[in-house]
Amino acid sequence: MKQRLLFLGPPGAGKGTQAEQLAKGRQLLHLSTGDLLRAEVKAGSALGQQAEAVMARGELVSDALVLAIVRSRLERQAEEGGSGWLLDGFPRNLAQAEALERLLAELGQQIEIVVLLELDDSVLLQRLLSRGRADDNEAVIRHRLEVYREQTAPLIRYYQEKGLLEGVDASGPVEAIAARITALLD
Ligand code: ADP
């Protein structure tokens, strides 16, 4: 059973929903950089204050900041002897992917599978518009889709070349998508 997972896909593809369920069911650490950043914003920390405006514009917060968050969580989990994790929303560009690789080498760990959630732009837009989060107005959503295409989508090829990538149709009911993902993991 695969225990070190990465979820990739455009905003609105349902990564968070699927990741949360799967992580709970399999006792994996669910590491969502978006959720962690929103928690920092809510807490009003220095880090949160730095991230807030960037997130509201639909841009990516700095690699160093995101990496520091991921590093501390993965290191802590390794110390505690926890085995599995599911990264959701990270890495989001090539620099982050390379930094992750170095971090995992330090920890003696490896990604076992990268699940790509695939969905049409028109459906993504509808889903995001109905979600109503602070960064979910139409102009910002379009910008996030652009940022995804330019910065994150190149990771598809990156992980394909490593033989780690599996695509999943992310349309339809939540349970159907979950079943498609589960079928790839055992
Ligand atoms: P979505 O999947 O809908 O794009 P997320 O919750 O994953 O939403 O991310 C929301 C915002 O948080 C992003 O638009 C970005 O500003 C910031 N963010 C999340 N993860 C990262 C990351 N790995 N690197 C840089 N910024 C990030």
Boltz pocket constraint, residues with backbone or C-beta under 6 A from the ligand:
constraints:
  - pocket:
      binder: B
      contacts: [[A, 9], [A, 10], [A, 11], [A, 12], [A, 15], [A, 33], [A, 34], [A, 35], [A, 37], [A, 51], [A, 54], [A, 55], [A, 56], [A, 58], [A, 59], [A, 60], [A, 61], [A, 62], [A, 63], [A, 66], [A, 88], [A, 89], [A, 90], [A, 91], [A, 92], [A, 96], [A, 144]]
      max_distance: 6.0
